[in-house]
């Protein structure tokens, strides 16, 4: 389990001693440096690194990093809010030693996620990981609920020999095909070995639909650890691929047309060790709380897309009839619904039942995405929201009148629309807090301005190798 205690100057109790011991252990394993990983508001992984011998110092006093990164765009330009975006100030990055791992795909390196606090020792209001820890702690305190989550990771393998900026698929076999699996057999076998060495529980690794596309599914953890794992898995995929002469793109739309890369979220709520999505009197065994949680997700989905689909490239992926979940609808095992109710196989339902949220991609900061999804679901529980009638098949076939009658809305078709919905959603903005909510808005507006006048092909190219 992830510690929910905030970092403090001088270190959390026992952290300095533990880090000292870890430094010696890392040295014995040939590890020279530690990657301190965070994800910015635009969804880009940013890092500082320290020598392994300095881990105890980092655990005690943190590592400096400017707060300006909260308003970086994907292209590394900077926007500003009333609070963030200036060259002034400093933050301290504190590694979470519970989640430090030796990187099997990057010999000589270890990796740890960080929380950020101010120089005065206060929570940094722009830290996504701290935000998610707060949401999880509040949910248990106020509602008696805990959560399990997992984030699917999809990417496209490209040839490392392709001209700069160009995507040439590294596999030519059919979608989900045995040919494609054989073509990249050595690389994917090394990926499985690296994940196992790092303690990442892999459920599946297989070819996907789009050109050169693969997906890895991992086991569920508490939400903070699940977000950490998503970041670690992507670091590992990229490192292993590079050692095989390949490039990878996690961009929502590697190409302007066709199926993009998703980051579907699987989420379940638990009370007193029991899964509330199973064993109830509601539809498909859901409890009343589970139905209201799903209803809360649906109600806030239009605004949520500003967090879960935060890039202009996201809206090249969010198109009907591509299993991206672009309508506010739910259904049992319905892959075109934005919220898919997964009941699990008979005999496993008490453990496996969960909700899959589909309009999520890997441009999203996973900490912000999970925190906002949980906040939306809890709002449904608080208001005892009613889950509407489920849909079957593709919602696009309902037609305008029937969709309207059943409360099925098309999700935003552009980042501009998503930002407008987000601005009007007091629940999500309140959950994030004013500093982080304003950073989300400013960064999204900056991304919109950055691609003004570009066509779809140019938008895809602009983000292809940023994620």
N, C-alpha and C positions, 0 to 999 in steps of 0.2 A: 504494500500500500504506500501511496505517496504521503510524505509528511505534509500536514496542513499548517505547520508552524512557519511564520514569516522569518526570513533571515534577520539577524541583528548584528550591528557592529561588534566585532570580537568573536563572532561565530555562535551558532546555535549550541546548546549544551552538548558536549562530546564531539562536535564536528571537527575541531582542530586536531584532537588526538586521533580521531578516525582518519582524517586526511593525511596525517603524518604517516600512519601505518600504510595507508593506500599508496602513498608516494614510494615507499620502499618496495611494496609488492609490484607496483608498475615498473619500477626500475629492474626488478628481477625478471620481468616478462619482456624486457626490451622496449618498453614504452618510454618515449622521450617527451611527448607533449600531450596536452589535454585540450580538446576543442570545447569551448564554452558556447553553447548554441542557444540562440533565441530566434523568434520569428517576428518580423515587423508587421505593421498594419497592412501593408500591401501583400503579405504572404510570402515574402522573400526571407530565406534563412540567412541570418547574419551571425558572424562569429567573432570572438576573440580567442586567442590561444595562449596558454602558459606552459612553461616547462613543467614536467611532472614533479620536479623537486619543489616547485612553488605552489603546489596544490593546497598545502596547509595555510599558506598566506592568503590564497584566494578564498578559502573557507572562512578565514577569520575576518578579513577586511574587504573582500570583494575585489573585482577588477573594474577599472574605470571604463565607461563608455558614454558617449554623448546621448542626451535624450532626443537629439535631432532625428535619430533613426526612426522614431515613431511617425515621422511625416515624410519619410523617403517614399518615392514611387518605385515601380518595378524597374524603370530605366535609370535609377539612381539620382534623378533630380529631386528637389526638395520643395515641398509646399509648407504652409504655416497655418497655425490656428492662433487664437489669442494667447495660448499657453505654450504651445510646442512649435518647433521649427526654427528656433533661433540658434546661433552658435554658442550660446551661453549655457553654463551649468554642467553638471556631471552626475552620473548614476553609478551605482556599484552592482556588478553582476556577481551573484552568489551561486556556485554550483550546487545542485541537489545530489549529494553523494549517494543517496539511495538508488539513483538511476545512472550512475557512472558505469560505463562499459568500455572494455578494450575493443577497438575497431578491427574486426577480422579482415575487412576489405582494405584497410589502410594501415599496414604494418608500421609500428612505431608510434601510433596515436591511440589515445582514449577519447571518450566523448561524454559530456554531461550537459543536461539542460540547466538553465539558470532562471532564477527569479531576480528582479531588479528592485532595489530600494534607493532612496535618496541618500545623499551624504549625511543627512541628519538622522538616518535610520528609519524613516517612514516608508510605507508602501509607495511605490511609484504608481500613480493612477493610470499610466499608459501601458503597464505591463500586462500582456494578455495571459500569461501563465498565472500570475497572481490573481487576476480577475477570475479565471476558471476555478482556482482553489477556493476563492471566496464563495462563488456560486455553489460549489459542491458542499462546502461546510454549512452554508446557510440552508441548503435543502435538507440536510440531515437534522439540523437544529430546529427548523421551523415546521418541517413536514414529516420528519422521521424516515426520509427516503434516502437511499444510496443508489448509485448508478453503475452500470457496466457499459462500456462503449468500445467500438472498434471502427477504424477508418480503412476502407478499401483503398488500395494504391494502384492506380493505372498509369502506364507510361508507354511511350513509343521508343523502341530501339532504332537508332539511326547509325549509319556508317560513319566512323570517325574520319574516313578519307574523303567525305563529301566536301565540296567547296564551302567556304565559310558562309554560314547563315542558311545553307540549303539542307533540307531533310531528305535523305535517301534511306528508305526502310532497310533495316539490316536483315529482314526475313521476308520471304516472298510467298510463303505457304498460305493456304486458306485460313479464314477466321476460325479460331478454336482448333486449328488443324494439327494433326500429328506431324505433318511436314515441318511446320513452323517450330514445333517443339524440338525436333531433331536438329534443325538449322542452328538453333541457339542453345543446344544441349549443354555444351561445356560451360558457357557463361551462367546459365540458370542453375546448373548443379553447384557451381561455386557460390552463387547467391544463396542457395539453400544452406550450404555449409557455413557461410558467413553468418547467416541469421541464427542458426543453431548455436554457433560459438558465442554469439552475443546474447543468448537467452531469449531470442524472439521466437515465439510460438507461431509457426506458419501453419495455417489451415489448408490453403491451396495456393498453387502457383501455376498459371496456365496462359496459353495464348488467348488473346481477346479478339475483338471484331475488326478494329481498324488496322491499317497497314503497320506492321512491325510492333503491334500493341500487345502488351502482356499485363497481367494483373496478379497482385499478391494479396491474399486475405490473411489476416492475423487474428490471434485470439483476443477476446475481450478482457479489458482491465478497467480499473477505476478511470474516470474521464481524464484526469491529469496525466496519468501514466499512458493512457491510450493516445493522447495528443503527442506526448514525448515519443512514443513508439512510432507514430506516423513520421515524425521528423527523422528519427534514427533510421527507419527503413529506407527512406528516400536517400539519405546520406550513403547508405550501404549499397543500394541499387546503383547509384551513380559511380561509386568507387569501384565496384566489381566490374561494371560495364567498361569503365575506362581502362582497366587492366586487360580487357579483351579487345581493345581498339575500337570500342563503340561509344556513341553518345546517347544520352537519354533525354527525353523531354516529358515533363509532367504537366505541360501547359494544357489548359482546357481544350484548346483547338490547335493542334500541331499544324493542321491544314485548314483552309477556310471552309471546305466542304467535307461532309462525312461525319462519322461518330467521333466525338472527342474523348478526352481523358476525364473520368469522374473521380470523385473522392467520397463515394457514398458512405454515410454514417449509419452504423448500427448502434441502437441505444435501447437500453431496458432499465426500468426502475424497479427497485427492490425494497421491501419493507420487512424488517425482522428476519432477513435471510430468505424471504420468499419472493419469487418473481411475480409482480403484479400483472404481468401480461399473460399469465397462465393460471388456470384453476378457478377463474371467476365465473360469474353468471352472465356476463356480457357476450357479445359476438365473438366467436372463435376462442372462447375461454378467457377473454379479457375481463378484468375487474372494472368496476365503475371508475376507479382512479386511472386505469390504463386507457380507457376510452376518452376520458376528459383530457388526459395528457396528449393523446393523439389529436384531439380537437383543438387544443391550444397550439400545437404545431401548425395545423392547417390554417388557423386564424391569422397567425403571424408570418406565414410563409412569404407573402409578397415583400414584406419588409426584411425578412431574414435573408433574402437573396442578395442584399447589399453586403452581407457578411459571408454567406456561404458560396456566392458566385460573384466575387468582387472585382473581376477584371473585364475590360471590354471584350476580351477573347472568350469569356464565359458565355457570352450570349451568341457566339457562333456554335456553341455546344448545345445550349438550351433551346432545342427545336423539337416540335412534336414528332411523335412516331420514331424516336431514336432512343427510347428507354431512358431518357434524361429526367422524366418526371416534371413536366412543365405546366401541370394543372393542379389546382388545390383540390386534390381528390385522394382517396385512400381505397385500398382493396387488399384482400388476402392474396398474397403472392402475385399481385398485379404489377408488373414491372414498368408499366407506363404511368402508374400513379406516383405522385410526389411522395406519398407516405405508403410504403408497402408493409402490411402486417405479415410478419414471418412467424408462423406458429411452430415450426420445427416438426420433425418426424415423431410419430407416436412412440412414446417411451422416453423422449427427450424434451417434450414440450415445457416441462417445469424449468429446465435449464436453458433451452434454446430460443424460446419465444422472445421476440424483440420487434422494434420498429426500425425499418430502413428508410432513411431520408435521402432521396435521390438527387435533388437539385443542389448538390455540393460538389465542388471541384477542388483541386489541389493548389489553386491560387489562393485559397482561403487560409488564413491563419487558423490552425486547428484548435487553438485554445479559445479564440473568440467564437469560432463556429460552434463548438460544443457548449460553451457557456451560454450563448444566446439560444441555442436549441433547448437546453434544459430550462432556461428562464421562461421561454414560450410555453413549454409543456406544463410547467408548474403553474403558470397563469391559468391554463385550462383547468387544472385541478382546483385551484383556489375559487374559480368562478363556477365550478361544477358544469363546465361546458359540455354540450351534447354533441356527440359524434354524428355527423350526417350519414345519409345512406351511402353505402359503399358503391363503387363502380366496378364493372368488369370490362375487360377489353381495353381498347384505346379510347381515351376520353374525347379525342378529336372527332370521333364518330357520333357523339351525342348531338351535335348541332348547337347553334347559339341558344335557341329557346329552351331546349331541355337542359342544357348545361346551366343556364341561368336559374331555372326552376330548382335545380338540385344543388345550387350554390357552388358550382364548379367554375372557378375563375382561371383564366390564363395568367401565369406568372409574368412578371415584367419581361419585356422583349428587348430591353436595353439596360445598360447600367444607369442611364439617366432616370428611367422609370423606377428602378430599384432604389436609388437614392431618395427620390421623392417619397416612396412608400416608407423608407426608413425614417426620414425626417418626421413623418406623421405618426410614428409608432412610439408612444410615450413609454410603454413597457420595456422595449428593448433599449431605448436610450437611457432610461432610468437604471436598468440593470448594469449597463456598461459604465455609467457615470459620465458626467459632462466632459471630462478631459478626453476619455477614450472615445466616446460617441462623436465628439467634434473631430477627433483625428480620423475616425472612419469616414466621415463625410468629406473632410478636406482631401484625404488621399484618393477617394473615389472620384471627386471632382477633378483632381489633378490628372488622374488616368484618362478621364473623359476628354479633357483638354489636350492631352498628349497625342491622342489619335484623331483629333478633329480633322476631317477632310480625307481620311484614309479609307480605302475600300476594304472589303473583307480579307482579301489576300494579304494586303499590307498590314492589317491588324494582326492576323495570324503570325506573320513573319516578325512583327515587333515583339511578340511575347514568346515565340517558339523556344528560345534558349534562355529565357529569363527564369523559367520554372523547371 
